[in-house]
Structures are given as structure tokens and as C-alpha cells.
Amino acid sequence: MSAKKETLGKTVGVVVAVCLVCSIIVSGAAVGLRSLQQNNAALDKQSNIIEAAGLTEKAAGDIAGTFEKYVEERFVDLESGEYVEVPEGYDMYKAAKDPEYAVKVEGSNVGFQQRASVASVYIVKDDAGAVSRIILPVHGSGLWDLMYGLLAVDADGNTIRELVYYQQKETPGLGGEVQNPSWKAKWNGKKLYENGEVAIQVKKGENANNEYAVDALSGATLTSNGVQNTLSYWVGENGYGPYLKNQTWKS
Ligand SMILES: Cc1cc2nc3c(=O)[nH]c(=O)nc-3n(C[C@H](O)[C@H](O)[C@H](O)COP(=O)(O)O)c2cc1C
């Protein structure tokens, strides 16, 4: 009986010791790798911005250096369209849930109920220091979930250069085609506004080939509608509209 007890006690002791050692290893690894994960996330974000900036080839793998040289992040009060200062580490997606910054989104089909009052924008400059593109983070619902992208426009605040979706859960081959290079290429040169009104359209059929329209994805009308709603919201008066109309980057 006592031998049995000893065996049970030892077994439990060994299990506890193994668990303890494993948990120390796992938590040690998690803490040790945190900064590496953060660096990778930052690099991934920069790499998407570099793509929207049209600088992927020029970067030739040096994403951080190219970002540092050509891109500047600024923060825009969306209501006024003016630049503002924010606390270090400000994140517009986290700020959407912060009472100090949260603004309710009403009467919109964009798929979220709150956004931050202050949004990030990325100003891209050429070698001569002139603004070449403005990159605007945008998000809105697709068929399955929110889709996150970067809209890049020329310094005229009207001509689209890129629409880069970097996070989405649409079906590969259907809505997932938002990331297909041939669909992405259709945005280059399209215009956001006609006579000051939002004019950009994602639509099916033969009318889709004017300067304000991009062909909808075939077999993915719902995702295409999501892209439309996202752009209509973000370049409209409740999004970056005031910033784009003021051309704040020129002031
Ligand atoms: C398994 C499955 C996945 C689908 N994924 C998408 C999708 O990612 N995006 C989308 O718009 N439609 C998707 N659809 C299709 C929609 O239900 C709908 O039929 C489609 O949006 C209609 O587009 P169309 O008018 O271009 O054919 C999916 C359908 C099925 C059955």
C-alpha cells in the first residue's frame, strides 16, 4: 500500500515538475520572441505601405530603409482634415475603441460602428522631396469579415494609384481576388471625385471602363460591394474627404 502511495506521489511530482519546466520554457520563449514578433509586424506593415507607395522595386528588399527615406506618417483629424499630434504609439484601429477618440459611424453600410476621430496617413516623397503619393488606410466589411487595405492617391488627391488589401478573409478565387495583381492593376489612374462628389464605382459590365469605374470581381459581387462601400465611406465627408479636399499635405 505504502509502495503504491510512494509511486503515485512520485508520478504526480514528476508531472508537476515537467509542467513547471515546460511552462517556464514556453513563457520564456514568448517573452524572448516578443520583440522579434513586434519587429516582424512592423516590417510587414511597412512592406504593405511600400507596395502602395509604388516603391517595392526601388526598395529591393530594404523595406525599413526605404520607408525611413521616402515615407512619413502623419495623423489627421478627420472632421477638420487638419494634421494633429497624437500620443506615441497611437493606433487608429485601437483608438476606435478608446472613449477619447471613438466616433460613432451612423447610417453607413461599411460594417463597423465606431472609428477613431484621428486617422493615420502616409506621405510619400520623391528624391527631390516633392509629395508623390498619399496613402490612406481604409477598412470595411467584405462577405465574411472586415477587409483592411491601403488606398494610394496622387498628390492631386484624386487620382488613384493603388488599392492594396493586406488583410481579408474572403474566399480564395472569389472575393480573395481583391489581392489578385490583375484586379489591383485596374485601379491605377481611376479618379475618386467628379466635380467634388465621390464618383468612384466598382461595377459590373461594359460601363465599368470609364475613369471613375473599376470592373467588379466576377463571382464575388458581395465582396465588390464591400470594396465600394469601403471607398465611398473613407473618401466621403465622414472619412478622409475633408483632408483630400483641403489638400492638407500642400500646406
Ligand atoms: C462557399 C462560397 C464562398 C463564397 N465566397 C464569396 C466571396 O468571397 N465573395 C463574394 O462576393 N461571394 C462569394 N460567394 C458567392 C456569393 O454567395 C454570391 O453568389 C456572389 O457574391 C454573387 O456574385 P456574382 O453576382 O458575381 O455571381 C461564395 C459562395 C459560396 C457558396
The ligand as a Gaussian input file, in Angstrom:
#p B3LYP/6-31G(d) Opt

LIG

0 1
 C      -18.513000      28.687000     -50.479000
 C      -18.846000      30.005000     -51.092000
 C      -17.963000      31.051000     -50.932000
 C      -18.254000      32.318000     -51.474000
 N      -17.387000      33.352000     -51.294000
 C      -17.693000      34.560000     -51.784000
 C      -16.818000      35.669000     -51.586000
 O      -15.732000      35.589000     -51.016000
 N      -17.219000      36.865000     -52.079000
 C      -18.417000      37.033000     -52.730000
 O      -18.731000      38.152000     -53.119000
 N      -19.223000      36.000000     -52.961000
 C      -18.898000      34.769000     -52.505000
 N      -19.721000      33.742000     -52.717000
 C      -20.820000      33.910000     -53.661000
 C      -21.955000      34.687000     -53.124000
 O      -22.721000      33.857000     -52.343000
 C      -22.772000      35.230000     -54.312000
 O      -23.264000      34.161000     -55.054000
 C      -21.901000      36.079000     -55.223000
 O      -21.427000      37.167000     -54.486000
 C      -22.645000      36.556000     -56.429000
 O      -21.697000      37.120000     -57.298000
 P      -21.942000      37.226000     -58.867000
 O      -23.224000      38.013000     -58.986000
 O      -20.770000      37.942000     -59.425000
 O      -22.045000      35.811000     -59.361000
 C      -19.453000      32.496000     -52.176000
 C      -20.340000      31.417000     -52.328000
 C      -20.049000      30.207000     -51.806000
 C      -21.018000      29.086000     -51.964000

